[in-house]
Amino acid sequence: MKKVHLNIKDIFNVPGSEIFESDKLKNINYVSIDSRKIKPNTLFIALKGERFDGHTFVKDAVKSGAAAIVINNRRLNQFNDVKVPIVTVKDTKLALGDIARIWRKKINAKIIGITGSSGKTTVKDMLAELLSEKYKVNKTEANNNNHIGVPLTILNTSEKHQVLVAELGTNHFGEIPYTASILSPDYSLITNIGDSHLEFLKTRNGVWKEKSFLFDETIRNGGKVFLNYDDPIIKAKHSRGGKRISYGFSGRVDVRGKINSYTDDGKPVVTIKYKKKNYEITLPIYGEQSAKNFLAACTIALEMGLSIEQIKNAVEKLKAPSGRLDVQRYKNFILIDDAYNANPDSTKAAIELVGRIESFKRKILLLGDMLELGTTSIKLHEGLKDVIVKAKIDEVYTIGPKMNYLHKEIAQKNLFTKHFNKRDALKRYIKKLNFDDSVILVKGSRGMRMEEFVSEIKNKSMS
């Protein structure tokens, strides 16, 4: 199998590039922005970020064996003593994207792009696990879903991969159009349109406007889009042409899901209806949202030719990503670590899961602020009151200025609630709190660092 590589013609095709010592430029097999991760025939791209400037590490990359380097053209005079080919460009971040575009055209893998207000990382991981039963799969690692991470994910896809499952994130207008144009997907899916990043995207219509560029790019490529018909905005607004597959838990759809029941500890038992056949599957992960995420992943897997036997085999290997509805059982309580991030929809779904678990009596929430919600922030925090009451939550502990509004709302309902202004005070309280016979949810936005409170709870369980 011929190895994917970049040649000198490819480098000259990077807009605005100029190559010094071009006669020494060999075929490039790898691209890296980390001077510690240099293999033979690697092109090192010096990116300038908020904390680090890759130009500082150019000589380290060369010492480690980099075959060529890409730098900002204003920095050329700093590297007169470098003995490998130097490629200068106006902006190395844009050059990274341009190089990834070239690489994308050279790989044979089917490309799947996934975005959405919530669930996109879980769907990405689920889908990659399912497709691995039939294909050699690469996927977005960790949370590398931005204007840097998407190009790097493409560049990490080689001739050995048959499928790439890529996640695209955004919190500003223009990010999805940029990364989607680089990814150039064959298939794409938007998990849902919710109240995420409203500080910059303003409204759900703004969220749709930004994320729908992924569909536009897919259709432009002659690809296929997967439509969540349970989401009213996706169902109503996607009227543009192209090949499409619909899925959902209601209405007329190509792939239909149904939650038949839940196990005592909250695992969903689902039926998938596809081409007039029904398949029942008990998921090893928790909550209604997990069933929705699974249906999305399963729809693409079925369309890509997986048998139900292959899907069932893969289901047994499914695990919740760390910090995302990660249900951990201890001797006398259950901890739900959903600390990675939060928006109103995912928080409501997590609270509903707590209310559904019957194996432990006490229901406890530890909630931090949901960030980037703009002018609707207070209203959306207060709006969690109804789902808390309906889920029959016993105790609510909050931290953050926005969660204080929720605390005041539920205090009026005579629920037990306590608000903390300081992190250390909450940590001290956790150490004293009795968790016997409890289900505890920890959730908040990334900036709230809720994983620190998860650690406190785990440490208490071992004491």
N, C-alpha and C positions, 0 to 999 in steps of 0.2 A: 504494500500500500504506500503510495507516494506521500511523503511527509509535507504537511502544509508549511509554506514558508513565504517570506517576503524577499523580493529581489530588488536590484537597484532601480529598475523601472518603477516598481511600486513606491519606493521612497521618493523618487522624483515626482510621482503623482500626488504626493501630499501637498495640498495648497500652500504656496509661499515657502516651500522648503529649498534650502541650498545645502549641497553636500561638499564637504571638504575631505580630501583624500579619498575621493569616490572610487579610485582604481583599487583600493584595498577593501572595499565593501563586499563581504561575502553574503551568501543567503542567510536570512534571519529566520530561526526556528522558534524563538521565544521573545516575548516582550515583557518587560518588568518596570515597575516604578519603585521597586525596593532594592537597594544596593546589596542587601543581605541575601537576596534570592536570585542569584545570577547563575545560569547554566551556560554551557558552551553555545555559541551562536545566539546570544541574547542581545536585543536592542534595549538599552536603558533609556527611559524617558524621565527627565528631571522636571518634576512638578513642584510648583510653589503653593503650599497650603497655608492655613492659619498658623500652624505651629512649627512646621518644618519646610525647608526649601531644599528640594531635591538636588539643586545645583551644588549644594554643600557636599553631597555624597557622590558626585560624578567620579572623582578619582578613586574612591573606594570601589565603585562599580567596575572601573577599568582594571584595578588590581585583582578583582575577583574573576576577571575574564570576559567582561562585556565586549561584544564584537563591534559595537558602535553606540553612539550616544545621541540623544536629541535634546537640544538646549534652546533657551531663548536667544534670539539673534543679538540682543543687547549685551549678552554675557560672554560673547565669543572670546574676547581678549583675555578672559580669566583662564582659558584652557589651551594656551599656546603650546604647552608641553605635553598635551595628551597625544598619544601615538596611535589612536584608533580613529576611524572615520567619524566626523562630527556632522550632524544634521542640525541646521539652525532653522527655527521657525519663529513666527511672531508670538504665538501663544502655545505653549506645550500642552495645555489641557485640551485645546481644540485639536492639536495634532494627534493626541491620544485617540480622540474620537474618529478622526480621519483615517488613522491607521487601522482602527477596529473596523471601519466600513470596508476597507480593502480586504482585510482578513475574512470578514463575513462572506464576501463573494467567493472565497476560495474553499470554504468548508462545505461539506455535503450534508451536514446534519439538518434535520427538520428543526426549525426554530419556533418555540412556543413562548409568547409574551404574556405575562400575567400582571395586572394591576388591580386597584380597588381601594376602597376606603378602609376595609378591614378584611382580615383573613388571607391576604395575598401570600404571605410567607408560608402559612400552613398549607394552603392549596398547592403552592409550588413544591413543598417538601412531600406532600402526599402524592402528587402527580409523578414526581421523580421516582418515588418508591414503586408506584404501580408500573410505570413504564419500564423500570429496570428488570421486570420479569421477562421482557421480550427484547429490549434494546440496550445498547451501551449509551448511558445517559450522563450528561453533564448538567449542572444546575448552578444557580446563583448561590454562593456561599455566604453565610452569615447574613448581613443586611446590606450587601454591596449592590444596591439598586438605584444608585444615582448617576450623575453625569460622568463620574469616575468609575463606579462599580460596574455599570452595564458594559462599557467598552472592555474593561479588564476581564469580565466574564466571557465575552466573545473571544478575546485573545487567548483565553485559557481553554478554548474548545479546539480539539485537534482532529486529525483524520480518523482517529479511533472511535470518535463519538458519532452516534447515529441520531441523537436527539439532544437539544439544549432546551432546558426549562429555565427561562429568565424572568426575574421579578423586576418590575419598574415602579419606583416610588416617586412621589412629588409632594412639594408643599408650596410651590410657586408656579404661576403660569409660565409655560414655555419649556418645562423640564421633560414632560412626556413627548411632545413633538420632537425634541432633540434626541432623546434616547431611543424612541421608537424608530426614527429614521435611520439610526445606526443599526439597530437590531434587525430591521426589515423582516418581521415575523411571517411564518407560514400559517400559524394559528395564533389566535389571541383570545383572552378572556378577561372581563372586568368582573370581579367578585360581587361588588355592590357599589352604590353611590350613597354615602352617608355624610354625617357632620364631622368630617375630618379636615384639618388645616383651613378652617373657615377664616382665620385671621388674614390669610392671603388670597384664598379662593372665594371668599365672601359668602356664597350660597351653595346649596346642593347643585343648582344649575351650573354654577362656576366649576364645581368639582367634576360634573359630567363633561363640561366643555373641555377641560384639561385632559381628563383620562380617555375621552372618546377618540383622541388622536391616535391611540393605539389601534383601535378598530379601523380608522381611516387609512393608516399605513398598511395594515394587513390586507384590506380590500384593494388598495392600490397595487399590491403585489400579486393579486389574484388568489390570496389566501382565504382562510375560513375563520369566521368569528363565532364565539360561543356565548349565547345570550342567557343571562339569568332572568327568566320571566317572572320570578317572585319579586324582583326589584322594579317598582313602578316607573322609575325614571328610565332605566335601561329599556324596559319593554315599550314605553311610550315614545322615546326619543330616537331609538335606533331604527329609523325608517329608510336609511340609505341602503343601496343594493349590496351585492356580494353574496358569497356562499355563507350560510348560517345554520347553526344547530342551536335549538332552544332546550333549556332544561329548567326544572323547578319542582316544587311540591304541590302546585295547584295549576289548574287550567290545562289547555291543550299544548303540550310540549313534546319534543322529540324524545327526551329522556325524562322520566317522571320518578320522583322520589316520594317515599312515604315513611314517616316515623311510626312504626307499629306500637312501640312501647319503650320503656327504659328499664334497665336493670336497677336493683335497689340503690346502687351507688352512682347512678346517673349515666350509664353507658347506653347510647341509643341503639335500638334494633330497627334496621331500616329495610325497606323493600325498594329495589330499583327495577323499574319497568322499561324495557328497551326492546324495540321491534317485536311487540306483543308477547314478550316473555317476562316473567317476574323472578327476581332473584332476591332472597333474604340474606342479610348480612348483619351480624352483631359487631359493632365497631369496638376496638380496644381503647378508644379515647372517649372523652366525655362531652356531653352537652349537645343541645340543639344546633349550636353554631358549628360544631364539629361535623354533624350530619350534613349541614348545608355545604360546608367546605368539601366534604367527601363526595357529595353529588357532583359538584363542579369538576373535581379531579377525575371522577369516574366517567363523566360524560366525554371528556377528551380521550381518556384511555380506551373507551369502547370505540370511539370514532377512529382511533389509530390501530384498531384491530386486535386488542387484547381480548382473550376469552374470559368468561366469568370465572373459570378455574384459576387463571393467572391472577385475576383481580383478588380473589379470595386468598390466594397464597400470599399476595403482597399485603393484604389487610392485616394479617397476623403480625407483620413487622412494623406496623405504623406506631409511631410514638409522637407525643406532643412535643413541639420544639421548646427548648428551655425558655421559661418565662412567658409561655403562651398557653394558657389553660392546662398547665402541667400539674396534674392531680397526683399528689404524693401521700401515700397512706402511712401513718404511724400507728403505734400501738393503741392509742386512745383518742386519736383525732385524724382528720384529713386536712391537708394544706393544699390549697389551689393557688399555685404560683402563676399569676397572670400579670406579672410586674413589668413586662418588657415595654408595654405601651398601652394607651387607652384613648378611646373616643366614646361618645355617648352610646353608639350602637353596640360596640364590643363590651362596654361596661354593663349595659342592661342584660346582654346575653350571659355574661359571667354571673351576675346576681341571680338570674333565673336558674342557672345551673345549681347554685348553692341551695336555692329553695326546693329543687327537685331531688336532692340527695336525702334519702330517708334512713340511711344506716347509722347516722349520728344525729342527736336531737338538737343541740345548740347550733345556731347559724350566726356566724360572725363575719363582718366586713371590715377591712382595713383599706381605706380609699384615699388616694392622693389626687391632686388636681389633674384635670384633663386640660392640656395646653393647646394653644393655637386655635381657639374657637372664636376669636374676634369679639364683636359686640354682642353676640348671642351667648357668651360664656356663662354668665350668671344664670340665665334662664335654663340652659341645658344642664347645669349642675343641679339646680333646684328640681328639675324634671325627673331626676332619678328617684325622687321620693315615692312615686306611685309604684314602681317596680319593686322597691324595697318592702313596701307595705304588702303588696300582693305575694311576694316570696316568703312572707312571715319571718323576716330576719329578726333575730333577738338582740344583737348588739352591733352598733356601727361606730367605728373609730375613724376620724378624719384628720387629714393634715393638708395644709396649704390654704391660701386666702380664698380661693374659689370654693373649695370643699366646705368652708365655714358656712357658706350660704345653704348648702345641703344640710349641714348639721342643724342649723336653726329651723329649717323646714320640718325635719323629721322629729325634732324635739317637741314641736307642736302636736305631734301625733302620739305623744307619750311613749315613744320608743326609747330604749336606752341608747344614748349617744354621748360621745365625748370627743371634743375637738382639741387638737394639739397645735400650738404655734411653733414649737421647737422640736427638732428631730430627736435630740437627746432625751427629751421628756417622754416622747413616744417609745423610744427604745427601753427606757427604764420601766415604763408601764408594762411593756410586753414581757419583761423578765418576771414580773409579779403576777401576770395574768394566768389564770387556770384554764387550760384548753381541753380539759376532760370532756369527752363525748361531744366534740365540736367539729364543725366544718368551717374552716377559715379561708376567706378569699383575700388576697393581697393584690391590689390593682391601682395603677396610676400611670400618667404619661412618663416618657423616658426621662425627662428632665427632673422628675421627682425622686429618682433613684430609689424606687420602692424595693428593689432587690436587697437593699440593706436591712429592711425589716423582715424580709423572707429569711435572711441569714440569722437574724435574732431568734426567730421562731424555731428554726432548725437547731440552733445551738441550745435552746431551752429544752428541746425534745431529747437531747443527748445528755443533759445534766441530771 
